[in-house]
């Protein structure tokens, strides 16, 4: 039996004061590379809406090729991967998780 993975990509925002969580975006992906492409786009989108200081970790992450390779390896191995950004009021969690199928 061979286990293959598809991937579920998700971006959520949690408002710290109220504890409310808002689903911002979802997307299925058929490969780790497509999932990472989605993740990079959403990290860029969120960072563009933040002030410069809270957005700085996103800038570093977007340019970090070694971390992207690590994320690809983790996803291909069936592990989840997440990137978190936060400002004074909100925490943004952008994640990809494998959805296994048996063949």
N, CA, C and O atoms as CSV, one atom per row, in Angstrom:
chain,resi,resn,atom,element,x,y,z
A,1,UNK,N,N,0.844,-1.170,0.000
A,1,UNK,CA,C,0.000,0.000,0.000
A,1,UNK,C,C,0.897,1.244,0.000
A,1,UNK,O,O,1.800,1.352,0.830
A,2,UNK,N,N,0.660,2.164,-0.908
A,2,UNK,CA,C,1.437,3.381,-1.052
A,2,UNK,C,C,0.627,4.541,-0.493
A,2,UNK,O,O,-0.552,4.687,-0.814
A,3,UNK,N,N,1.256,5.375,0.348
A,3,UNK,CA,C,0.574,6.547,0.883
A,3,UNK,C,C,1.031,7.773,0.117
A,3,UNK,O,O,2.221,8.085,0.082
A,4,UNK,N,N,0.099,8.455,-0.485
A,4,UNK,CA,C,0.363,9.709,-1.193
A,4,UNK,C,C,-0.287,10.834,-0.416
A,4,UNK,O,O,-1.228,10.603,0.344
A,5,UNK,N,N,0.198,12.037,-0.595
A,5,UNK,CA,C,-0.357,13.160,0.124
A,5,UNK,C,C,-0.862,14.218,-0.834
A,5,UNK,O,O,-0.233,14.517,-1.849
A,6,UNK,N,N,-1.990,14.768,-0.498
A,6,UNK,CA,C,-2.419,16.046,-1.005
A,6,UNK,C,C,-2.291,16.976,0.181
A,6,UNK,O,O,-2.014,16.525,1.293
A,7,UNK,N,N,-2.485,18.249,-0.030
A,7,UNK,CA,C,-2.213,19.218,1.028
A,7,UNK,C,C,-3.368,20.198,1.173
A,7,UNK,O,O,-3.992,20.603,0.193
A,8,UNK,N,N,-3.637,20.569,2.420
A,8,UNK,CA,C,-4.643,21.579,2.719
A,8,UNK,C,C,-3.917,22.791,3.264
A,8,UNK,O,O,-3.204,22.702,4.264
A,9,UNK,N,N,-4.099,23.932,2.602
A,9,UNK,CA,C,-3.442,25.182,2.966
A,9,UNK,C,C,-4.483,26.080,3.627
A,9,UNK,O,O,-5.631,26.140,3.187
A,10,UNK,N,N,-4.076,26.774,4.683
A,10,UNK,CA,C,-5.045,27.570,5.437
A,10,UNK,C,C,-4.362,28.780,6.065
A,10,UNK,O,O,-3.231,28.697,6.543
A,11,UNK,N,N,-5.068,29.899,6.054
A,11,UNK,CA,C,-4.609,31.108,6.740
A,11,UNK,C,C,-5.720,31.556,7.673
A,11,UNK,O,O,-6.868,31.717,7.258
A,12,UNK,N,N,-5.368,31.755,8.937
A,12,UNK,CA,C,-6.339,32.226,9.927
A,12,UNK,C,C,-5.748,33.393,10.691
A,12,UNK,O,O,-4.531,33.528,10.821
A,13,UNK,N,N,-6.641,34.232,11.192
A,13,UNK,CA,C,-6.250,35.361,12.039
A,13,UNK,C,C,-6.967,35.210,13.366
A,13,UNK,O,O,-8.182,35.021,13.403
A,14,UNK,N,N,-6.221,35.292,14.451
A,14,UNK,CA,C,-6.811,35.219,15.785
A,14,UNK,C,C,-6.639,36.573,16.453
A,14,UNK,O,O,-5.520,37.039,16.666
A,15,UNK,N,N,-7.769,37.199,16.781
A,15,UNK,CA,C,-7.755,38.488,17.474
A,15,UNK,C,C,-7.510,38.197,18.949
A,15,UNK,O,O,-8.329,37.552,19.604
A,16,UNK,N,N,-6.391,38.668,19.464
A,16,UNK,CA,C,-5.966,38.304,20.815
A,16,UNK,C,C,-6.948,38.768,21.890
A,16,UNK,O,O,-7.243,38.012,22.815
A,17,UNK,N,N,-7.452,39.981,21.788
A,17,UNK,CA,C,-8.330,40.524,22.837
A,17,UNK,C,C,-9.627,39.736,22.977
A,17,UNK,O,O,-10.049,39.430,24.092
A,18,UNK,N,N,-10.250,39.412,21.873
A,18,UNK,CA,C,-11.544,38.726,21.910
A,18,UNK,C,C,-11.423,37.208,21.821
A,18,UNK,O,O,-12.335,36.483,22.219
A,19,UNK,N,N,-10.295,36.731,21.300
A,19,UNK,CA,C,-10.137,35.299,21.103
A,19,UNK,C,C,-10.816,34.781,19.852
A,19,UNK,O,O,-10.787,33.577,19.594
A,20,UNK,N,N,-11.430,35.660,19.064
A,20,UNK,CA,C,-12.099,35.236,17.840
A,20,UNK,C,C,-11.070,34.839,16.779
A,20,UNK,O,O,-10.030,35.480,16.623
A,21,UNK,N,N,-11.386,33.782,16.068
A,21,UNK,CA,C,-10.547,33.315,14.969
A,21,UNK,C,C,-11.307,33.496,13.663
A,21,UNK,O,O,-12.476,33.127,13.556
A,22,UNK,N,N,-10.632,34.064,12.677
A,22,UNK,CA,C,-11.236,34.334,11.375
A,22,UNK,C,C,-10.474,33.570,10.296
A,22,UNK,O,O,-9.254,33.688,10.176
A,23,UNK,N,N,-11.205,32.794,9.526
A,23,UNK,CA,C,-10.610,32.081,8.406
A,23,UNK,C,C,-10.389,33.084,7.273
A,23,UNK,O,O,-11.342,33.703,6.799
A,24,UNK,N,N,-9.154,33.245,6.843
A,24,UNK,CA,C,-8.821,34.220,5.802
A,24,UNK,C,C,-8.779,33.596,4.411
A,24,UNK,O,O,-9.207,34.207,3.432
A,25,UNK,N,N,-8.258,32.369,4.337
A,25,UNK,CA,C,-8.071,31.761,3.030
A,25,UNK,C,C,-7.807,30.276,3.191
A,25,UNK,O,O,-7.195,29.842,4.167
A,26,UNK,N,N,-8.277,29.501,2.221
A,26,UNK,CA,C,-7.942,28.080,2.150
A,26,UNK,C,C,-7.678,27.720,0.702
A,26,UNK,O,O,-8.134,28.390,-0.224
A,27,UNK,N,N,-6.926,26.639,0.534
A,27,UNK,CA,C,-6.611,26.192,-0.827
A,27,UNK,C,C,-6.086,24.770,-0.771
A,27,UNK,O,O,-5.178,24.488,0.011
A,28,UNK,N,N,-6.623,23.872,-1.571
A,28,UNK,CA,C,-5.981,22.562,-1.678
A,28,UNK,C,C,-4.769,22.669,-2.602
A,28,UNK,O,O,-4.724,23.532,-3.478
A,29,UNK,N,N,-3.796,21.796,-2.403
A,29,UNK,CA,C,-2.623,21.742,-3.277
A,29,UNK,C,C,-2.268,20.281,-3.494
A,29,UNK,O,O,-2.429,19.451,-2.599
A,30,UNK,N,N,-1.788,19.977,-4.680
A,30,UNK,CA,C,-1.501,18.585,-5.011
A,30,UNK,C,C,-0.045,18.192,-4.777
A,30,UNK,O,O,0.280,17.005,-4.794
A,31,UNK,N,N,0.839,19.171,-4.560
A,31,UNK,CA,C,2.257,18.864,-4.329
A,31,UNK,C,C,2.810,19.777,-3.232
A,31,UNK,O,O,2.237,20.834,-2.965
A,32,UNK,N,N,3.915,19.383,-2.593
A,32,UNK,CA,C,4.538,20.275,-1.615
A,32,UNK,C,C,4.941,21.618,-2.223
A,32,UNK,O,O,4.812,22.659,-1.580
A,33,UNK,N,N,5.427,21.590,-3.457
A,33,UNK,CA,C,5.856,22.839,-4.099
A,33,UNK,C,C,4.691,23.801,-4.326
A,33,UNK,O,O,4.832,25.006,-4.118
A,34,UNK,N,N,3.543,23.273,-4.752
A,34,UNK,CA,C,2.364,24.130,-4.932
A,34,UNK,C,C,1.861,24.651,-3.587
A,34,UNK,O,O,1.407,25.791,-3.489
A,35,UNK,N,N,1.942,23.817,-2.560
A,35,UNK,CA,C,1.537,24.258,-1.221
A,35,UNK,C,C,2.447,25.379,-0.730
A,35,UNK,O,O,1.970,26.362,-0.164
A,36,UNK,N,N,3.750,25.237,-0.943
A,36,UNK,CA,C,4.693,26.280,-0.525
A,36,UNK,C,C,4.479,27.557,-1.324
A,36,UNK,O,O,4.602,28.652,-0.776
A,37,UNK,N,N,4.164,27.440,-2.594
A,37,UNK,CA,C,3.879,28.615,-3.415
A,37,UNK,C,C,2.675,29.375,-2.840
A,37,UNK,O,O,2.692,30.602,-2.737
A,38,UNK,N,N,1.638,28.626,-2.470
A,38,UNK,CA,C,0.453,29.248,-1.851
A,38,UNK,C,C,0.856,29.939,-0.548
A,38,UNK,O,O,0.481,31.086,-0.306
A,39,UNK,N,N,1.619,29.239,0.285
A,39,UNK,CA,C,2.037,29.781,1.575
A,39,UNK,C,C,2.830,31.066,1.398
A,39,UNK,O,O,2.592,32.044,2.106
A,40,UNK,N,N,3.755,31.073,0.474
A,40,UNK,CA,C,4.558,32.282,0.224
A,40,UNK,C,C,3.678,33.456,-0.206
A,40,UNK,O,O,3.890,34.588,0.228
A,41,UNK,N,N,2.701,33.184,-1.053
A,41,UNK,CA,C,1.799,34.254,-1.491
A,41,UNK,C,C,0.975,34.818,-0.362
A,41,UNK,O,O,0.784,36.031,-0.278
A,42,UNK,N,N,0.482,33.957,0.511
A,42,UNK,CA,C,-0.337,34.436,1.623
A,42,UNK,C,C,0.510,35.164,2.659
A,42,UNK,O,O,0.065,36.163,3.225
A,43,UNK,N,N,1.726,34.678,2.916
A,43,UNK,CA,C,2.622,35.392,3.843
A,43,UNK,C,C,2.881,36.789,3.308
A,43,UNK,O,O,2.858,37.762,4.062
A,44,UNK,N,N,3.128,36.890,2.010
A,44,UNK,CA,C,3.357,38.205,1.385
A,44,UNK,C,C,2.119,39.100,1.539
A,44,UNK,O,O,2.240,40.281,1.865
A,45,UNK,N,N,0.927,38.529,1.302
A,45,UNK,CA,C,-0.313,39.302,1.417
A,45,UNK,C,C,-0.512,39.845,2.823
A,45,UNK,O,O,-0.836,41.019,3.002
A,46,UNK,N,N,-0.318,38.990,3.819
A,46,UNK,CA,C,-0.503,39.426,5.204
A,46,UNK,C,C,0.539,40.476,5.568
A,46,UNK,O,O,0.205,41.498,6.167
A,47,UNK,N,N,1.788,40.236,5.216
A,47,UNK,CA,C,2.859,41.166,5.557
A,47,UNK,C,C,2.633,42.553,4.966
A,47,UNK,O,O,2.953,43.560,5.597
A,48,UNK,N,N,2.083,42.605,3.755
A,48,UNK,CA,C,1.824,43.896,3.119
A,48,UNK,C,C,0.805,44.726,3.883
A,48,UNK,O,O,0.762,45.946,3.727
A,49,UNK,N,N,-0.015,44.087,4.705
A,49,UNK,CA,C,-1.044,44.796,5.452
A,49,UNK,C,C,-0.598,45.177,6.861
A,49,UNK,O,O,-1.323,45.865,7.579
A,50,UNK,N,N,0.587,44.733,7.254
A,50,UNK,CA,C,1.098,45.028,8.587
A,50,UNK,C,C,2.038,46.221,8.559
A,50,UNK,O,O,2.566,46.592,7.511
A,51,UNK,N,N,2.238,46.815,9.729
A,51,UNK,CA,C,3.260,47.844,9.863
A,51,UNK,C,C,4.629,47.203,9.639
A,51,UNK,O,O,4.762,45.985,9.750
A,52,UNK,N,N,5.647,48.007,9.326
A,52,UNK,CA,C,6.957,47.444,8.991
A,52,UNK,C,C,7.569,46.530,10.058
A,52,UNK,O,O,8.106,45.477,9.712
A,53,UNK,N,N,7.507,46.892,11.318
A,53,UNK,CA,C,8.151,46.065,12.357
A,53,UNK,C,C,7.523,44.671,12.458
A,53,UNK,O,O,8.262,43.687,12.438
A,54,UNK,N,N,6.196,44.540,12.566
A,54,UNK,CA,C,5.626,43.193,12.627
A,54,UNK,C,C,5.782,42.408,11.319
A,54,UNK,O,O,5.747,41.178,11.329
A,55,UNK,N,N,5.952,43.110,10.203
A,55,UNK,CA,C,6.095,42.443,8.910
A,55,UNK,C,C,7.517,41.947,8.658
A,55,UNK,O,O,7.734,41.146,7.748
A,56,UNK,N,N,8.485,42.405,9.442
A,56,UNK,CA,C,9.891,42.071,9.195
A,56,UNK,C,C,10.168,40.565,9.185
A,56,UNK,O,O,10.903,40.106,8.311
A,57,UNK,N,N,9.613,39.768,10.118
A,57,UNK,CA,C,9.874,38.322,10.038
A,57,UNK,C,C,9.415,37.702,8.712
A,57,UNK,O,O,10.033,36.759,8.218
A,58,UNK,N,N,8.344,38.227,8.147
A,58,UNK,CA,C,7.871,37.710,6.859
A,58,UNK,C,C,8.888,37.998,5.768
A,58,UNK,O,O,9.132,37.149,4.911
A,59,UNK,N,N,9.479,39.174,5.788
A,59,UNK,CA,C,10.493,39.514,4.785
A,59,UNK,C,C,11.670,38.551,4.854
A,59,UNK,O,O,12.159,38.076,3.829
A,60,UNK,N,N,12.120,38.269,6.080
A,60,UNK,CA,C,13.224,37.318,6.244
A,60,UNK,C,C,12.820,35.937,5.739
A,60,UNK,O,O,13.569,35.293,5.005
A,61,UNK,N,N,11.629,35.488,6.137
A,61,UNK,CA,C,11.175,34.152,5.753
A,61,UNK,C,C,11.018,34.029,4.243
A,61,UNK,O,O,11.391,33.010,3.663
A,62,UNK,N,N,10.473,35.054,3.604
A,62,UNK,CA,C,10.267,35.013,2.157
A,62,UNK,C,C,11.584,34.876,1.390
A,62,UNK,O,O,11.600,34.336,0.283
A,63,UNK,N,N,12.684,35.359,1.966
A,63,UNK,CA,C,13.991,35.290,1.317
A,63,UNK,C,C,14.836,34.096,1.768
A,63,UNK,O,O,15.957,33.921,1.291
A,64,UNK,N,N,14.316,33.279,2.675
A,64,UNK,CA,C,15.095,32.202,3.285
A,64,UNK,C,C,14.925,30.895,2.506
A,64,UNK,O,O,14.034,30.101,2.807
A,65,UNK,N,N,15.773,30.679,1.515
A,65,UNK,CA,C,15.683,29.480,0.672
A,65,UNK,C,C,15.926,28.189,1.449
A,65,UNK,O,O,15.315,27.162,1.154
A,66,UNK,N,N,16.809,28.236,2.435
A,66,UNK,CA,C,17.056,27.037,3.240
A,66,UNK,C,C,15.805,26.635,4.019
A,66,UNK,O,O,15.501,25.448,4.136
A,67,UNK,N,N,15.090,27.607,4.544
A,67,UNK,CA,C,13.855,27.301,5.267
A,67,UNK,C,C,12.790,26.765,4.320
A,67,UNK,O,O,12.016,25.883,4.693
A,68,UNK,N,N,12.745,27.281,3.116
A,68,UNK,CA,C,11.777,26.770,2.126
A,68,UNK,C,C,12.086,25.309,1.783
A,68,UNK,O,O,11.166,24.506,1.630
A,69,UNK,N,N,13.354,24.963,1.663
A,69,UNK,CA,C,13.728,23.578,1.400
A,69,UNK,C,C,13.355,22.682,2.579
A,69,UNK,O,O,12.920,21.545,2.395
A,70,UNK,N,N,13.530,23.208,3.792
A,70,UNK,CA,C,13.129,22.455,4.980
A,70,UNK,C,C,11.626,22.222,4.988
A,70,UNK,O,O,11.163,21.131,5.319
A,71,UNK,N,N,10.863,23.255,4.623
A,71,UNK,CA,C,9.398,23.129,4.564
A,71,UNK,C,C,8.992,22.089,3.522
A,71,UNK,O,O,8.121,21.259,3.782
A,72,UNK,N,N,9.610,22.130,2.359
A,72,UNK,CA,C,9.311,21.146,1.318
A,72,UNK,C,C,9.605,19.723,1.793
A,72,UNK,O,O,8.818,18.807,1.553
A,73,UNK,N,N,10.722,19.547,2.455
A,73,UNK,CA,C,11.081,18.224,2.968
A,73,UNK,C,C,10.084,17.748,4.009
A,73,UNK,O,O,9.675,16.587,3.997
A,74,UNK,N,N,9.695,18.634,4.903
A,74,UNK,CA,C,8.725,18.271,5.938
A,74,UNK,C,C,7.395,17.872,5.307
A,74,UNK,O,O,6.815,16.855,5.686
A,75,UNK,N,N,6.912,18.647,4.363
A,75,UNK,CA,C,5.639,18.337,3.713
A,75,UNK,C,C,5.711,17.019,2.957
A,75,UNK,O,O,4.781,16.214,3.024
A,76,UNK,N,N,6.799,16.792,2.243
A,76,UNK,CA,C,6.950,15.549,1.495
A,76,UNK,C,C,7.001,14.338,2.420
A,76,UNK,O,O,6.625,13.233,2.028
A,77,UNK,N,N,7.468,14.551,3.650
A,77,UNK,CA,C,7.545,13.471,4.638
A,77,UNK,C,C,6.222,13.284,5.385
A,77,UNK,O,O,6.120,12.419,6.256
A,78,UNK,N,N,5.217,14.086,5.052
A,78,UNK,CA,C,3.916,13.940,5.693
A,78,UNK,C,C,3.727,14.778,6.936
A,78,UNK,O,O,2.794,14.540,7.702
A,79,UNK,N,N,4.591,15.752,7.153
A,79,UNK,CA,C,4.488,16.632,8.313
A,79,UNK,C,C,3.775,17.923,7.934
A,79,UNK,O,O,3.773,18.328,6.772
A,80,UNK,N,N,3.174,18.561,8.927
A,80,UNK,CA,C,2.565,19.880,8.732
A,80,UNK,C,C,3.657,20.946,8.830
A,80,UNK,O,O,4.719,20.715,9.408
A,81,UNK,N,N,3.375,22.116,8.256
A,81,UNK,CA,C,4.301,23.241,8.331
A,81,UNK,C,C,3.484,24.512,8.539
A,81,UNK,O,O,2.439,24.689,7.913
A,82,UNK,N,N,3.954,25.392,9.411
A,82,UNK,CA,C,3.232,26.639,9.679
A,82,UNK,C,C,4.211,27.798,9.824
A,82,UNK,O,O,5.361,27.630,10.230
A,83,UNK,N,N,3.713,28.971,9.478
A,83,UNK,CA,C,4.439,30.217,9.684
A,83,UNK,C,C,3.492,31.161,10.415
A,83,UNK,O,O,2.321,31.275,10.053
A,84,UNK,N,N,4.002,31.841,11.449
A,84,UNK,CA,C,3.166,32.705,12.278
A,84,UNK,C,C,3.700,34.126,12.230
A,84,UNK,O,O,4.900,34.364,12.369
A,85,UNK,N,N,2.789,35.060,12.032
A,85,UNK,CA,C,3.083,36.491,12.109
A,85,UNK,C,C,2.163,37.092,13.165
A,85,UNK,O,O,1.053,36.603,13.375
A,86,UNK,N,N,2.616,38.137,13.821
A,86,UNK,CA,C,1.758,38.781,14.816
A,86,UNK,C,C,2.043,40.267,14.874
A,86,UNK,O,O,3.174,40.713,14.678
A,87,UNK,N,N,0.993,41.022,15.147
A,87,UNK,CA,C,1.162,42.429,15.478
A,87,UNK,C,C,0.604,42.612,16.886
A,87,UNK,O,O,0.449,41.633,17.615
A,88,UNK,N,N,0.300,43.843,17.280
A,88,UNK,CA,C,-0.149,44.105,18.648
A,88,UNK,C,C,-1.489,43.474,18.979
A,88,UNK,O,O,-1.767,43.209,20.149
A,89,UNK,N,N,-2.322,43.228,17.990
A,89,UNK,CA,C,-3.680,42.777,18.259
A,89,UNK,C,C,-4.043,41.415,17.681
A,89,UNK,O,O,-4.995,40.781,18.134
A,90,UNK,N,N,-3.291,40.965,16.686
A,90,UNK,CA,C,-3.714,39.792,15.931
A,90,UNK,C,C,-2.544,38.860,15.658
A,90,UNK,O,O,-1.420,39.291,15.402
A,91,UNK,N,N,-2.840,37.584,15.721
A,91,UNK,CA,C,-1.862,36.543,15.382
A,91,UNK,C,C,-2.340,35.862,14.111
A,91,UNK,O,O,-3.483,35.412,14.040
A,92,UNK,N,N,-1.475,35.784,13.107
A,92,UNK,CA,C,-1.793,35.176,11.820
A,92,UNK,C,C,-1.048,33.849,11.717
A,92,UNK,O,O,0.175,33.805,11.843
A,93,UNK,N,N,-1.787,32.778,11.488
A,93,UNK,CA,C,-1.189,31.460,11.343
A,93,UNK,C,C,-1.458,30.990,9.922
A,93,UNK,O,O,-2.610,30.828,9.519
A,94,UNK,N,N,-0.397,30.776,9.174
A,94,UNK,CA,C,-0.481,30.316,7.786
A,94,UNK,C,C,0.122,28.925,7.771
A,94,UNK,O,O,1.293,28.747,8.105
A,95,UNK,N,N,-0.670,27.944,7.387
A,95,UNK,CA,C,-0.219,26.565,7.548
A,95,UNK,C,C,-0.578,25.694,6.351
A,95,UNK,O,O,-1.475,25.996,5.564
A,96,UNK,N,N,0.165,24.605,6.256
A,96,UNK,CA,C,-0.087,23.569,5.253
A,96,UNK,C,C,-0.010,22.241,5.989
A,96,UNK,O,O,0.911,22.004,6.770
A,97,UNK,N,N,-0.978,21.385,5.734
A,97,UNK,CA,C,-0.938,20.048,6.330
A,97,UNK,C,C,-1.262,19.012,5.264
A,97,UNK,O,O,-2.101,19.245,4.393
A,98,UNK,N,N,-0.601,17.885,5.337
A,98,UNK,CA,C,-0.892,16.826,4.364
A,98,UNK,C,C,-2.203,16.139,4.685
A,98,UNK,O,O,-2.595,15.998,5.843
A,99,UNK,N,N,-2.861,15.724,3.634
A,99,UNK,CA,C,-4.068,14.911,3.743
A,99,UNK,C,C,-3.729,13.615,3.039
A,99,UNK,O,O,-3.640,13.586,1.811
A,100,UNK,N,N,-3.540,12.541,3.791
A,100,UNK,CA,C,-3.089,11.268,3.223
A,100,UNK,C,C,-4.195,10.528,2.521
A,100,UNK,O,O,-5.353,10.570,2.935
A,101,UNK,N,N,-3.833,9.853,1.464
A,101,UNK,CA,C,-4.750,8.948,0.749
A,101,UNK,C,C,-4.012,7.652,0.523
A,101,UNK,O,O,-2.817,7.660,0.229
A,102,UNK,N,N,-4.697,6.550,0.654
A,102,UNK,CA,C,-4.087,5.233,0.460
A,102,UNK,C,C,-4.323,4.754,-0.974
A,102,UNK,O,O,-5.417,4.917,-1.514
A,103,UNK,N,N,-3.303,4.168,-1.581
A,103,UNK,CA,C,-3.432,3.574,-2.918
A,103,UNK,C,C,-2.782,2.219,-2.912
A,103,UNK,O,O,-2.772,1.535,-3.936
